[in-house]
Amino acid sequence: MKIVVLDDYQRVAREFGPFDSLRGDTVEVLHEHLAGLDALTAALRGAEVVVAMRERTPFRAETFARLPDLRLLVTTGMANAAIDLAAAAAHGVTVAGTAATGSTRSSNTAELTWALILACRRHVVTEDRALRDGRWQTTVGTDLAGTTLGVLGLGRLGTQVARIGQAFDMRVIAWSEHLTPERAAGVGATWVSKDELLATSDVLTVHLKLSDRTAGLIGAAELGAMRRTAILVNTSRGPIVDERALVTALAAGTIAGAGLDVYDAEPLPARHPLRGAPNTVLLPHLGYVTEAGYRSMYEQVVEDITAWRAGSPVRVLTA
C-alpha cells in the first residue's frame, strides 16, 4: 500500500511511530502543509491510507471524490471537524482516530495555557527581547494572586486550568452554555453568567470545542465587555474568537493583551495582522505537541492501519 503521513512539521513521525513495522508498504511522510485542494489531491494520488494531523487539512466530499484509491483516513485525536464523516462513508473511506492515553490524557494543553498566561502577565517575551537588546527592566508585571480567572468551558482541560488557578490563589469563575453551578462548585469554581464572566475576568481562557454554536462566540461585543486590563488566552480552536475583532481590540487597547496558540488558518499566514498585533504572545499550536503526546498518537496511527488491514478496524469514527 501507499501510505501518506501529512504535516510532520518537526520531522519526527518516524521517530515516534513504528512505521517500520508496516513491511512491504510505502510510507511517505510530508513535512510541509499542503494548502488547496489541487496540491493536496496531487500529493495523495494513489494513496490507500492517509494520516491527517488534527484539523489542519480539510477532507470534504470533493476531496474524497478526487481520491478514488483512498480507503483509510487516520486522524490524530478522536474528533476532527475538518473531516466530513458522512462524505467519507459515502465514498467507502473508513476514518479512524487516536485516543489520549496515560500522561497525554491530562496536562499538555493545560500546561501550555499557563505558559501563555504567565508570559502575558509578566511580559516574558518582551523582557527577553529587551534584555538581548541591552535593556533592563522595561515593563511592570501583574500579580495573579487575588485576581479573577475566567474559564470559558469547564470540561476536562478547563477543569485542569481552573485548579492551577486556585493554586495561584486566584478567584476562579466559569461559564458555558450547559454548565451548572453545582458542576462548577465541584471543581472549586463559581458559576457566573456569560456577561459577568466577560466583565470581571482578569484572565479569560477559552476551553470549548469548536462547533456551529461556539464559532465566533467571542466577538467585538464580547471583547468590548472585557476589562481593559484583562488578557485573553485561547488554546482551544481559533474560530471561537473572531480574529478581526481581536486584532481591532488589541490595537485600540480594549483589552490588555492576548496569548494565542490557535488560529483560523494554520499555519498562520505570513502577512496575517496578528503577527503585528501589540501585547501578544503567539505560539504555533503547541498545546498537544509533547514527546508523550506524539508517541501516543503515532503509535496508535500504526495500530489503526494494522488493525484495518487485518479486517478489524479500531477507533472507527465513521458509522
C-alpha positions in Angstrom: 0.0 0.0 0.0 0.9 3.6 -0.4 0.6 5.4 3.0 1.0 9.2 3.2 1.5 11.0 6.5 0.7 14.7 6.4 2.1 17.7 8.2 5.1 16.3 10.0 6.4 19.7 10.6 9.1 18.7 13.1 10.2 15.6 11.1 9.5 13.2 14.0 6.8 10.9 12.8 9.1 8.1 12.1 10.9 8.6 15.4 7.7 8.3 17.5 5.7 5.9 15.3 6.7 2.3 14.5 6.1 2.8 10.8 8.9 0.3 10.0 6.5 -2.4 11.2 4.4 -1.8 8.1 6.7 -4.0 6.0 6.0 -4.1 2.3 4.2 -0.8 2.3 5.4 2.5 1.0 5.3 5.2 3.7 5.7 8.8 2.5 6.0 11.5 5.2 5.3 15.1 4.1 6.8 17.9 6.1 5.2 21.0 4.6 1.5 21.9 4.8 -0.5 21.3 1.6 -2.8 24.3 1.1 -5.5 24.0 -1.5 -7.4 21.0 -3.0 -5.3 20.7 -6.1 -2.0 20.5 -4.2 -3.5 18.1 -1.7 -5.0 15.7 -4.1 -1.9 15.7 -6.3 0.3 14.7 -3.4 -2.2 12.0 -2.3 -2.8 10.5 -5.7 -2.7 6.7 -5.4 -2.6 6.6 -1.6 -4.8 4.0 0.0 -4.1 5.3 3.6 -3.7 8.9 4.7 -2.7 10.1 8.1 -4.0 13.6 9.0 -2.7 15.7 11.9 -5.5 17.2 13.9 -7.7 19.6 11.9 -5.0 21.0 9.6 -6.3 19.6 6.4 -10.0 19.6 5.3 -11.4 16.4 3.9 -14.8 17.1 2.3 -16.9 15.4 -0.3 -14.9 16.9 -3.2 -11.7 15.8 -1.7 -12.8 12.2 -1.4 -14.2 12.3 -4.9 -10.7 13.1 -6.2 -9.0 10.4 -4.2 -10.6 7.2 -5.6 -7.8 5.0 -4.1 -8.3 6.2 -0.6 -9.7 3.6 1.8 -8.5 4.6 5.3 -8.1 8.1 6.7 -6.5 8.2 10.2 -6.7 11.4 12.2 -4.9 12.1 15.4 -7.5 12.7 18.1 -10.9 11.2 18.3 -12.7 14.2 16.7 -11.9 16.2 13.7 -14.2 19.0 12.5 -12.2 19.2 9.2 -13.3 15.7 8.1 -16.8 15.2 6.7 -17.5 11.7 8.1 -20.7 11.2 6.1 -18.9 12.0 2.8 -16.1 9.7 3.8 -18.6 6.8 4.4 -20.3 7.6 1.1 -17.0 7.2 -0.7 -16.2 4.0 1.1 -13.5 5.5 3.3 -13.0 4.4 6.9 -12.0 7.1 9.3 -10.2 6.1 12.5 -8.8 8.2 15.3 -6.3 8.1 18.2 -7.3 8.3 21.8 -5.4 10.1 24.6 -3.7 7.6 27.0 -1.7 7.9 30.1 0.1 11.3 30.6 -1.3 12.5 27.3 -4.8 12.4 28.7 -4.2 15.2 31.1 -2.0 18.2 31.2 -0.2 19.1 28.0 -2.6 21.8 26.8 -3.4 23.0 30.3 0.3 23.4 30.9 0.7 25.5 27.8 -2.2 27.6 28.7 -0.4 28.6 31.9 2.8 29.3 30.0 0.8 31.8 27.9 -0.9 33.3 30.9 2.4 33.8 32.7 4.1 35.1 29.6 1.4 37.7 29.1 1.1 38.9 32.7 4.8 39.1 33.3 5.8 40.3 29.8 8.2 37.4 29.4 8.7 37.7 25.6 9.1 41.5 25.8 11.6 41.4 28.5 13.6 38.5 26.9 13.9 40.6 23.7 14.8 43.8 25.7 17.5 42.0 27.6 19.1 40.7 24.5 19.0 44.2 23.1 20.9 45.5 26.1 17.9 47.0 28.1 17.0 46.1 31.6 13.5 46.0 33.3 11.3 47.7 30.7 7.9 46.6 31.9 5.9 46.1 35.2 4.2 42.7 35.6 0.9 41.9 37.2 0.3 39.5 40.1 -2.1 36.6 39.6 -2.9 36.2 43.3 -6.1 37.9 44.2 -7.2 38.4 40.6 -10.0 36.6 38.8 -9.5 33.7 36.3 -12.4 33.3 34.0 -12.8 29.8 32.4 -14.9 29.6 29.3 -15.7 25.9 29.2 -15.2 23.8 32.3 -14.6 20.4 30.7 -11.5 18.3 31.2 -9.0 20.9 30.1 -10.9 23.8 31.6 -11.0 22.0 34.9 -7.3 21.4 34.9 -6.6 25.1 34.2 -9.1 26.1 36.9 -7.3 24.0 39.5 -4.0 25.5 38.7 -5.5 29.0 39.0 -6.6 28.0 42.5 -3.0 27.1 43.3 -2.1 30.7 42.3 -4.7 32.0 44.8 -6.9 33.3 42.0 -10.7 33.5 42.2 -12.0 31.1 39.6 -15.2 31.7 37.8 -16.6 29.8 34.8 -19.4 29.8 32.2 -20.5 27.7 29.3 -23.9 27.1 27.8 -24.6 23.9 29.7 -22.5 24.4 32.8 -24.4 24.3 36.1 -23.5 26.0 39.4 -23.2 22.5 41.0 -20.7 21.3 38.4 -18.6 24.5 38.7 -18.6 24.2 42.5 -17.4 20.6 42.3 -14.1 21.8 40.9 -13.8 24.8 43.1 -15.1 27.4 40.6 -18.0 29.7 40.8 -20.7 29.7 38.1 -21.4 33.1 36.6 -23.4 34.3 33.7 -21.5 35.0 30.4 -21.9 38.7 30.9 -20.3 38.5 34.4 -17.5 36.3 33.1 -16.6 38.8 30.5 -16.9 41.8 32.8 -15.0 40.5 35.8 -12.2 38.3 34.5 -8.7 39.5 34.7 -7.6 36.5 32.6 -10.2 34.9 30.3 -9.2 31.5 29.0 -11.0 29.5 26.3 -11.6 25.8 26.6 -14.5 24.9 24.3 -14.9 22.6 21.4 -15.3 24.2 18.0 -18.9 23.9 16.6 -21.5 25.9 14.9 -22.6 27.0 18.3 -19.2 28.2 19.5 -17.7 29.7 16.3 -17.4 33.4 16.8 -18.6 33.2 20.4 -16.0 35.9 21.4 -16.6 38.8 19.0 -16.4 42.6 19.1 -19.2 42.9 21.6 -17.7 40.4 24.0 -14.2 41.9 23.7 -15.7 45.3 24.4 -17.3 44.0 27.5 -14.0 42.8 29.0 -11.8 44.9 31.3 -9.2 47.0 29.6 -6.6 45.4 31.9 -7.7 41.8 31.1 -5.9 39.3 28.8 -7.5 36.7 26.6 -5.9 33.3 26.2 -7.0 30.7 23.5 -5.5 27.2 23.3 -8.8 25.7 22.1 -9.6 26.5 18.4 -9.0 29.7 16.6 -12.5 30.4 15.1 -14.1 30.5 18.6 -12.6 34.1 18.8 -13.3 36.5 15.9 -9.8 37.3 14.8 -10.6 40.5 13.1 -12.4 41.8 16.2 -9.4 40.7 18.3 -6.9 42.5 16.2 -9.0 45.6 16.4 -9.4 45.3 20.2 -5.7 44.8 20.7 -4.8 47.8 18.5 -7.3 50.0 20.4 -6.3 48.8 23.8 -9.8 47.5 24.5 -8.0 44.6 26.3 -4.5 44.4 27.6 -3.2 41.6 25.6 -3.7 38.0 24.3 -1.9 34.7 24.3 -2.8 32.5 21.4 -1.9 29.0 20.3 -4.6 28.5 17.7 -5.8 30.5 14.6 -8.4 30.4 11.9 -5.8 29.4 9.3 -2.9 27.2 10.3 0.0 27.7 9.7 -0.7 31.4 10.4 -0.2 33.3 7.1 3.0 35.3 6.8 1.1 38.6 6.4 -1.6 37.9 9.0 -2.3 41.1 11.1 -2.0 39.1 14.3 1.7 38.9 13.7 2.0 42.6 14.2 -0.6 43.0 16.9 0.6 44.6 20.2 0.8 42.9 23.5 0.5 39.4 22.2 2.3 36.1 22.7 1.8 33.8 19.7 2.6 30.1 19.5 2.3 27.7 16.6 -0.4 25.4 18.0 1.9 23.7 20.5 -0.8 22.7 23.0 -0.7 19.0 22.2 2.9 18.9 20.9 4.9 17.0 23.5 7.0 13.8 23.3 4.4 11.8 25.2 1.6 13.1 23.1 3.4 12.4 19.8 4.5 9.0 20.8 0.9 8.0 21.8 -0.6 9.4 18.6 1.8 7.9 16.1 1.9 4.5 17.8 -1.9 4.4 17.6 -1.8 5.6 14.0 0.2 2.4 13.2 -2.2 0.4 15.3 -5.1 1.8 13.3 -3.5 0.9 10.0 -2.5 -2.6 11.1 -6.0 -3.4 12.5 -7.7 -2.1 9.4 -5.6 -4.2 7.2 -6.4 -7.2 9.3 -10.1 -6.6 8.8 -10.8 -5.5 12.4 -10.5 -1.7 12.4 -10.3 0.1 15.8 -11.2 3.5 17.0 -13.5 3.9 14.0 -15.2 7.3 13.6 -17.3 6.6 10.6 -20.7 4.9 11.0 
